[in-house]
Amino acid sequence: MTEVLNPTSSATLDEVLKTVERRREEFSEQKSLPEDVIAEFKKAGIYRSATPKQFGGDALPPAEFLRIVERISAVDASAGWVASFGSAVYLAALPLETQAKLYAEGPDVVFAGGLFPVQKADRFPGGWNVTGEWKFSSGCRGADIIGVGLAGGDDNNGKPLTALLRPDQVQIVENWDVIGLKGTGSNDLRVQGEFVPDEWTFIRGGEPTVDEPLYRYPAIAYAAQVLAAVNLGTGRAALDYATRVGSGRSGITGAPKLADRAYYRIDIAKAEASLLSARAFFYDISEEVFATVTAGDPATDKQKALLRLASTHVAKVGAAAVQSAYTLSGTAAIYDSNPMQRYLRDASVVTQHAFLGDGIYDGAGAVLMDTPPSIPAFI
């Protein structure tokens, strides 16, 4: 079925996927998604997915948007990662008047952020004088608005402040030289003495000013989910590839084809079971929490912890599925031209994100046992 994300446009997700498949090598070579591809994402409605309905956006239920990220990531993880920032629910913490200005020309606004390390800024009347350098600003070359992290006060519960700037106020430092997710263009940002008014700042994960269900959903947990969904797609792509190869002709030695070998069938089945089980947990808890907040109730601490747990778990299980598929693929997979190389490199980078590290298991376990988590602002 052809899926139309933006009913005001003729663009469809299927068309986006075809573009991504055709140009994914270009993304890696250029170390970013070209502006015309970002424009196609916009036309398809990806960047209005978290825009409030009162400003013309779709405010999609999280599970619906996560499935979009998963599908794009199955074609190219870098494209899925950049598309994932269409989930910028953080912006709903801006004053309503500021959001009206932000979406004045339409709901399709591309946000990129380099939030860490948070920097101290000089306080001026009515705003902040921002100077510093921030890392990992994925998709910054195609952004309409860029956020940088500032040290928050004691009244922010440990959550940093985000200051929004126009792209012409920010210098992009081209230093994205990595093994995987090359096409995300997650370069550093540098700002020198730019004044940001208070109304263009917000507490990351702070209380929203928009009263719609999406903005009652736990924002920090959602930020982890959209990144984890990339490895759902990558794991799916790797297993599908290994299954297709295994069902093919006999090897060059004349040995039975892979599908006729018990170890191959067993390991493929194990990896499928693990990935599908983690995926079910991931989407089940997302839909449960969204139903809770839609009903007007706040998400419980346990639900927030399970969202974080499901995200870390699915990221790691997705990477493990890729590793299994790679190991089964034998020597053919060591060639740079083999798709398994791309899956392996991309999946390994996803698991390195701070939101998806092993410490999340500790934080989730603490909450489940009614113990304060050691991770600041974990829930």
C-alpha positions in Angstrom: 0.0 0.0 0.0 1.3 3.5 -0.9 1.5 5.5 2.3 0.8 9.3 2.0 2.4 11.1 5.0 1.4 14.6 4.0 -2.1 14.8 2.4 -1.4 18.2 1.0 1.5 16.8 -1.1 1.8 14.2 -3.8 4.9 12.9 -2.1 4.7 9.5 -0.5 6.9 7.5 1.8 7.5 5.0 -1.0 8.9 7.7 -3.2 11.2 8.9 -0.4 12.4 5.3 0.0 13.2 5.1 -3.7 15.2 8.3 -3.6 17.1 7.1 -0.5 17.9 3.8 -2.2 19.1 5.5 -5.4 21.3 8.0 -3.6 22.5 6.4 -0.4 26.1 6.0 -1.7 26.1 9.8 -2.4 25.1 10.5 1.3 28.2 8.6 2.5 30.5 10.2 0.0 29.3 13.7 0.8 29.0 13.0 4.5 25.5 14.6 4.6 22.1 14.4 3.0 21.8 16.9 0.2 19.4 19.8 0.6 17.1 18.5 -2.2 16.7 15.2 -0.4 15.8 17.1 2.8 13.3 19.0 0.7 11.7 15.8 -0.4 11.5 14.7 3.2 9.7 17.9 3.9 7.3 17.4 1.0 6.4 14.0 2.3 5.6 15.4 5.7 8.4 14.0 7.8 9.3 17.3 9.3 5.8 18.2 10.3 5.4 15.0 12.2 6.0 16.7 15.6 4.7 20.1 14.7 1.6 21.0 16.8 -1.7 20.6 15.0 -2.6 24.2 16.1 0.3 25.3 13.8 -0.7 23.1 10.9 1.4 20.1 11.8 0.5 16.4 12.1 1.6 15.7 15.7 1.8 12.0 14.9 1.5 9.4 17.6 5.1 8.3 18.4 4.7 4.7 17.3 3.5 5.9 13.9 6.5 8.1 13.4 8.9 5.4 14.7 7.7 3.1 12.0 8.5 5.7 9.4 12.1 6.0 10.8 12.4 2.2 10.9 11.3 1.9 7.2 13.7 4.6 6.0 16.6 3.1 8.1 16.1 -0.3 6.5 17.1 1.4 3.2 19.8 3.7 4.7 20.6 4.2 8.3 22.0 7.7 7.8 18.8 8.8 6.1 16.7 7.3 8.9 18.8 9.0 11.5 18.4 12.4 9.9 14.7 11.9 9.4 14.4 11.0 13.1 14.8 14.6 14.0 11.4 15.2 12.6 10.4 14.2 16.1 11.5 17.5 17.7 8.8 17.6 20.4 11.2 19.7 22.5 10.2 22.8 20.5 6.7 22.6 22.0 8.3 24.0 25.2 8.9 27.4 23.5 6.4 30.2 24.2 3.4 30.0 22.0 4.2 33.3 20.4 7.6 32.1 19.4 6.2 28.9 17.9 3.8 31.0 15.9 6.8 32.8 14.4 8.7 29.6 13.9 5.9 28.0 11.9 4.7 31.3 10.2 5.8 30.0 6.8 4.5 26.5 7.3 4.8 23.5 9.6 7.7 21.8 7.8 10.6 23.1 9.9 13.9 21.1 10.0 15.5 21.3 13.5 19.1 20.2 14.2 20.8 20.4 17.6 24.3 20.3 19.0 23.4 20.2 22.6 26.5 18.9 24.2 28.8 19.7 25.9 26.5 22.3 27.4 28.2 25.7 27.6 27.9 28.5 30.1 26.5 31.7 28.6 26.6 35.3 29.8 23.2 36.5 31.0 22.1 39.8 29.4 18.8 41.7 29.9 16.2 39.7 27.9 18.5 37.0 26.8 21.9 35.2 26.5 25.2 35.9 24.8 26.1 32.6 23.3 29.6 31.5 22.6 31.0 28.0 22.3 31.4 24.7 20.4 29.0 21.8 20.4 29.3 18.3 19.0 27.2 15.8 17.0 24.7 18.1 15.2 23.2 15.5 12.9 21.7 17.0 9.7 22.8 20.5 10.5 23.5 21.4 6.8 19.9 21.0 6.0 18.4 22.7 9.1 16.1 25.7 9.2 16.8 26.2 12.9 19.7 25.1 15.1 19.7 24.5 18.8 22.8 24.6 21.1 22.9 23.6 24.8 23.5 26.0 27.6 24.0 25.2 31.3 20.7 25.4 33.0 20.1 26.8 36.5 19.2 24.9 39.7 15.5 25.3 39.0 15.8 23.3 35.7 16.1 19.9 37.6 19.4 19.3 35.9 18.0 19.8 32.4 20.0 22.0 30.0 18.7 25.1 28.3 18.5 25.1 24.5 19.1 28.3 22.6 17.8 28.5 19.0 19.7 30.3 16.3 19.4 30.8 12.5 21.8 28.8 10.4 23.6 32.0 9.4 24.5 32.6 13.1 26.3 29.2 13.3 29.6 28.0 11.8 29.5 24.3 10.9 32.9 22.6 11.7 33.4 19.9 9.1 34.9 17.1 11.2 32.5 14.2 10.7 35.1 11.5 9.9 33.6 8.2 11.2 33.2 4.6 10.4 29.4 4.5 10.2 26.3 6.8 9.8 28.5 8.8 7.5 25.6 10.5 5.7 24.3 12.1 8.9 26.8 15.0 8.7 26.9 15.1 12.5 29.5 17.9 12.5 30.4 20.3 15.3 28.8 23.7 15.7 30.6 26.9 16.6 29.0 30.1 17.7 30.8 33.3 18.6 29.0 36.0 20.5 25.4 35.7 19.2 22.6 37.1 21.3 19.6 34.8 21.8 16.4 36.4 23.3 14.8 34.5 26.2 11.7 33.7 24.1 14.0 31.7 21.7 15.2 29.4 24.5 13.6 26.5 26.2 14.4 23.8 28.8 15.1 20.6 27.0 12.5 18.2 28.2 10.7 21.1 29.9 7.0 21.6 30.2 5.3 22.1 26.9 3.2 25.2 26.2 1.1 23.2 23.7 -1.8 21.1 25.1 -1.9 18.2 22.7 -1.4 14.5 23.5 2.0 14.2 21.7 3.6 16.9 24.0 2.5 15.0 27.1 4.5 12.0 25.9 7.9 11.8 27.7 10.2 14.0 25.5 13.6 12.6 26.5 12.4 9.0 26.2 11.0 9.8 22.7 14.4 11.3 21.7 16.0 8.0 22.6 13.3 6.0 20.8 13.7 7.7 17.4 17.4 6.9 17.4 16.9 3.3 18.5 14.4 2.8 15.6 17.3 3.2 13.2 18.8 -0.1 14.4 15.4 -1.8 14.0 15.6 -0.9 10.4 19.2 -1.8 10.0 18.8 -5.2 11.7 15.8 -5.9 9.5 17.8 -5.0 6.4 20.7 -7.2 7.4 18.5 -10.3 8.1 16.5 -9.8 4.9 19.8 -9.7 3.0 21.2 -12.8 4.7 17.9 -14.6 4.0 18.0 -13.8 0.3 21.6 -14.8 0.0 21.0 -18.0 1.9 18.2 -19.0 -0.4 20.4 -18.5 -3.5 22.7 -20.9 -5.4 25.4 -23.1 -4.0 28.8 -21.6 -3.0 31.9 -21.5 -5.2 33.2 -24.7 -3.5 30.1 -26.7 -4.6 28.9 -27.1 -1.0 25.2 -27.0 -0.3 23.5 -23.6 -0.5 23.3 -21.8 2.8 19.6 -22.5 3.3 20.3 -26.2 3.3 22.7 -25.9 6.2 21.2 -26.4 9.7 23.5 -23.9 11.4 22.5 -21.1 9.0 18.7 -21.8 9.4 19.1 -22.0 13.2 21.0 -18.7 13.6 18.7 -16.8 11.2 15.7 -18.0 13.2 17.3 -17.0 16.5 18.1 -13.6 15.2 14.6 -13.2 13.8 13.0 -14.2 17.2 15.2 -11.7 19.1 14.6 -8.8 16.7 10.9 -9.3 16.5 10.5 -9.8 20.3 12.4 -6.6 21.0 10.4 -4.8 18.3 7.1 -5.9 19.9 8.2 -4.6 23.3 9.4 -1.3 21.8 6.1 -0.6 20.0 3.9 -2.0 22.8 5.2 0.3 25.5 5.1 3.3 23.1 1.5 2.7 22.3 0.6 2.0 26.0 2.2 5.3 27.1 0.6 7.3 24.3 -2.8 5.9 25.2 -2.2 6.9 28.8 -1.3 10.5 28.0 -4.1 10.8 25.4 -6.5 9.8 28.2 -5.3 12.8 30.1 -3.1 10.9 32.6 0.6 11.5 33.1 3.0 8.8 32.1 4.2 6.9 35.2 7.8 6.7 36.2 7.7 3.0 35.4 6.4 3.7 31.9 9.1 6.3 31.3 11.7 3.8 32.5 10.3 1.1 30.2 10.5 3.5 27.2 14.1 4.1 27.9 14.8 0.4 28.5 13.0 -0.7 25.3 15.0 1.9 23.3 18.4 0.6 24.5 17.3 -3.0 24.2 16.1 -2.6 20.6 19.2 -0.7 19.6 21.4 -3.5 20.9 19.3 -6.3 19.6 19.3 -4.7 16.2 23.1 -4.5 16.2 23.3 -8.1 17.3 21.0 -9.1 14.4 23.4 -7.4 12.1 26.4 -9.1 13.7 24.7 -12.5 13.3 23.9 -11.9 9.7 27.5 -10.7 9.1 29.0 -13.8 10.7 26.7 -16.1 8.7 27.7 -14.4 5.5 31.2 -15.6 5.5 34.1 -14.1 3.5 31.8 -12.4 1.0 30.8 -10.0 3.7 34.4 -8.7 4.2 34.3 -6.8 0.9 33.6 -3.1 1.0 31.0 -3.5 -1.8 29.0 -6.0 0.3 25.9 -4.3 1.9 26.7 -6.1 5.1 29.6 -3.8 5.6 27.3 -0.8 5.6 24.9 -2.4 8.0 27.7 -3.5 10.4 29.3 0.0 10.5 26.0 1.9 10.9 24.5 -0.4 13.6 27.7 -0.2 15.7 27.5 3.6 15.7 23.9 3.7 16.8 24.7 1.7 20.0 27.4 4.3 21.0 24.9 7.1 21.5 24.7 8.2 25.2 20.9 7.7 25.2 21.4 4.0 24.3 24.3 3.0 26.5 24.4 0.2 29.1 23.9 2.8 31.9 20.2 2.9 30.8 19.7 -0.6 32.0 20.9 0.5 35.5 18.6 3.5 35.4 15.6 1.5 34.3 16.3 -1.2 36.9 16.5 1.4 39.6 13.1 2.8 38.7 11.5 -0.6 38.5 12.8 -1.3 42.0 11.6 2.0 43.4 15.2 3.3 43.8 16.3 6.7 42.6 18.3 6.4 39.3 21.8 7.7 39.3 21.4 9.2 35.9 20.4 12.9 36.0 17.0 13.7 34.5 16.5 10.0 33.6 12.8 10.2 34.0 
